[in-house]
Amino acid sequence: MDLIAINPKNQSKVNKAISWAMKYDVANDQRTMAEDNDDDKAFNKFDRQCDKAVDRFYDLMDELPKGQCKAIEKILPLSIQGCHTFFSNR
């Protein structure tokens, strides 16, 4: 999934933010499967991966202009958008 940055100097951060959002989506799916299978060890592993991905995603989003953040949010998977409401008070 590619998005051309509004300002070319931000392209690297945009690409990384999208990459971390996609990593979160994969880890979240795996976390859900582990929870459904009552696999606590796998659930904890994927929960840590989700936390790491969300933290890195929002660190990158904090470095981008608001207009660029809105453009990124339009193309995100729904699962990480749900985290946005949780972290919106940052």
Rosetta silent file (secondary structure, phi, psi, omega in degrees, C-alpha in Angstrom):
SEQUENCE: MDLIAINPKNQSKVNKAISWAMKYDVANDQRTMAEDNDDDKAFNKFDRQCDKAVDRFYDLMDELPKGQCKAIEKILPLSIQGCHTFFSNR
SCORE:     score description
SCORE:     0.000 S_00000001
   1 L     0.000  122.219 -178.623    0.000    0.000    0.000 S_00000001
   2 L  -119.170  146.478  175.338    1.594    3.254   -1.097 S_00000001
   3 L  -138.971  128.318  178.631    0.699    6.839   -0.412 S_00000001
   4 L   -81.878  127.374 -178.110    2.579    9.754   -1.911 S_00000001
   5 L   -67.601  146.815  176.468    3.495   12.259    0.781 S_00000001
   6 L   -61.927  -43.778  176.164    2.211   15.809    0.491 S_00000001
   7 L  -110.886  120.797 -175.572    5.754   17.009    1.170 S_00000001
   8 H   -55.632  -27.177 -179.927    8.416   14.746   -0.416 S_00000001
   9 H   -68.820  -15.872  179.080   10.732   15.097    2.594 S_00000001
  10 H   -95.320    1.928 -173.850    8.125   13.195    4.668 S_00000001
  11 H   -57.888  -41.414 -179.129    7.863   10.234    2.277 S_00000001
  12 H   -62.170  -43.549  179.879   10.052    7.958    4.404 S_00000001
  13 H   -67.397  -36.760  177.588    7.978    8.613    7.539 S_00000001
  14 H   -63.292  -46.673  179.951    4.741    8.070    5.603 S_00000001
  15 H   -61.725  -42.544  179.982    5.997    4.719    4.293 S_00000001
  16 H   -66.438  -40.876  179.468    7.133    3.636    7.753 S_00000001
  17 H   -61.839  -43.992  178.938    3.833    4.673    9.369 S_00000001
  18 H   -64.824  -39.947  178.561    1.857    2.659    6.822 S_00000001
  19 H   -61.714  -43.982  178.985    4.192   -0.296    7.298 S_00000001
  20 H   -67.893  -32.748  176.276    3.694   -0.255   11.082 S_00000001
  21 H   -65.153  -40.357  179.382   -0.070    0.007   10.617 S_00000001
  22 H   -69.905  -36.542  176.362   -0.012   -3.100    8.425 S_00000001
  23 H   -63.639  -39.012  176.628    2.199   -4.927   10.955 S_00000001
  24 H   -61.696  -43.991 -177.591   -0.334   -4.067   13.629 S_00000001
  25 H   -60.560  -42.954  179.029   -3.160   -5.437   11.504 S_00000001
  26 H   -65.356  -47.489 -179.451   -1.372   -8.774   11.018 S_00000001
  27 H   -63.843  -35.955  178.794   -0.443   -9.075   14.710 S_00000001
  28 H   -65.853  -41.449  176.854   -3.990   -8.156   15.733 S_00000001
  29 H   -62.016  -43.266  179.774   -5.434  -10.918   13.535 S_00000001
  30 H   -67.792  -36.088  177.245   -2.992  -13.423   15.021 S_00000001
  31 H   -63.289  -41.470  178.751   -3.785  -12.204   18.538 S_00000001
  32 H   -64.076  -42.610  177.900   -7.491  -12.756   17.885 S_00000001
  33 H   -63.451  -41.087  178.989   -6.841  -16.289   16.615 S_00000001
  34 H   -64.094  -38.578  178.625   -4.697  -17.064   19.675 S_00000001
  35 H   -66.176  -40.413  178.368   -7.442  -15.764   21.944 S_00000001
  36 H   -64.539  -30.476 -179.466  -10.036  -17.906   20.170 S_00000001
  37 L   -92.663    6.492 -178.661   -7.792  -20.964   20.643 S_00000001
  38 L    53.842   39.420  178.465   -7.153  -20.142   24.339 S_00000001
  39 L  -100.683   92.722 -175.342   -3.398  -20.008   23.670 S_00000001
  40 H   -63.460  -39.091 -178.284   -2.156  -17.609   26.347 S_00000001
  41 H   -63.569  -47.235  179.242    1.503  -17.760   25.309 S_00000001
  42 H   -67.034  -39.083  178.833    0.751  -16.852   21.695 S_00000001
  43 H   -59.048  -46.384  179.984   -1.784  -14.235   22.774 S_00000001
  44 H   -62.985  -39.618  178.713    0.821  -12.492   24.957 S_00000001
  45 H   -60.912  -49.669 -177.036    3.376  -12.613   22.133 S_00000001
  46 H   -73.725  -26.521  175.755    1.031  -11.023   19.604 S_00000001
  47 H   -66.637  -41.272  176.341   -0.268   -8.557   22.183 S_00000001
  48 H   -64.234  -39.675  178.257    3.297   -7.279   22.689 S_00000001
  49 H   -64.198  -38.746  177.374    3.727   -7.038   18.913 S_00000001
  50 H   -63.631  -44.475  179.453    0.509   -5.008   18.677 S_00000001
  51 H   -60.995  -43.423  179.737    1.692   -2.656   21.420 S_00000001
  52 H   -63.609  -44.152 -179.032    5.040   -2.170   19.701 S_00000001
  53 H   -64.785  -42.057  179.056    3.425   -1.510   16.330 S_00000001
  54 H   -64.670  -43.989  179.595    0.936    1.007   17.762 S_00000001
  55 H   -60.862  -46.450 -179.563    3.685    2.841   19.645 S_00000001
  56 H   -66.601  -39.431  179.139    5.909    3.096   16.589 S_00000001
  57 H   -59.755  -49.524 -177.134    2.994    4.104   14.367 S_00000001
  58 H   -72.605  -27.282  172.507    1.955    6.967   16.645 S_00000001
  59 H   -62.244  -43.116  178.179    5.559    8.081   17.152 S_00000001
  60 H   -68.737  -40.717  179.653    5.802    8.514   13.384 S_00000001
  61 H   -63.451  -33.550  178.531    2.384   10.158   13.134 S_00000001
  62 H   -65.010  -25.110 -178.771    3.446   12.701   15.779 S_00000001
  63 H   -87.293   -8.685 -177.280    6.313   13.755   13.486 S_00000001
  64 L  -100.105  154.338  175.085    4.057   14.341   10.466 S_00000001
  65 L   -64.978  154.878 -176.434    1.856   17.355    9.661 S_00000001
  66 H   -59.525  -39.482  179.499   -1.845   16.988   10.479 S_00000001
  67 H   -61.806  -38.009  178.059   -2.885   17.016    6.825 S_00000001
  68 H   -69.876  -37.232  178.169   -0.574   14.106    6.093 S_00000001
  69 H   -62.278  -41.663  179.127   -1.904   12.211    9.116 S_00000001
  70 H   -63.669  -38.497  178.383   -5.467   12.584    7.849 S_00000001
  71 H   -64.891  -38.419  178.420   -4.419   11.238    4.437 S_00000001
  72 H   -67.709  -43.181 -177.783   -2.803    8.216    6.109 S_00000001
  73 H   -62.413  -27.723  178.976   -5.845    7.572    8.306 S_00000001
  74 H   -66.086  -29.057 -175.681   -8.068    7.384    5.211 S_00000001
  75 H  -104.596    3.044 -176.472   -6.226    4.330    3.894 S_00000001
  76 L   -74.321  153.146  169.935   -5.606    2.505    7.183 S_00000001
  77 L   -63.267  149.952 -176.685   -7.096   -0.834    8.124 S_00000001
  78 H   -61.805  -29.492 -175.368  -10.030   -0.393   10.476 S_00000001
  79 H   -64.036  -39.306 -179.455   -8.317   -2.228   13.330 S_00000001
  80 H   -79.168  -23.779  175.710   -5.640    0.431   13.884 S_00000001
  81 H   -65.306  -30.954  175.634   -8.177    3.216   13.517 S_00000001
  82 H   -64.813  -33.008  176.286   -9.821    1.773   16.615 S_00000001
  83 H   -69.245  -26.997 -178.400   -6.541    2.285   18.463 S_00000001
  84 H   -60.891  -40.561  179.591   -6.591    5.918   17.394 S_00000001
  85 H   -67.065  -32.677  179.063   -9.547    6.649   19.647 S_00000001
  86 H   -68.797  -38.840 -176.964   -7.731    4.937   22.510 S_00000001
  87 H   -99.734   10.406 -174.333   -4.566    7.009   21.981 S_00000001
  88 L   -67.607  -16.372 -179.490   -6.232   10.247   20.898 S_00000001
  89 L   -88.197    7.204 -178.774   -5.470   11.931   24.220 S_00000001
  90 L   -67.655    0.000    0.000   -1.704   11.708   23.654 S_00000001
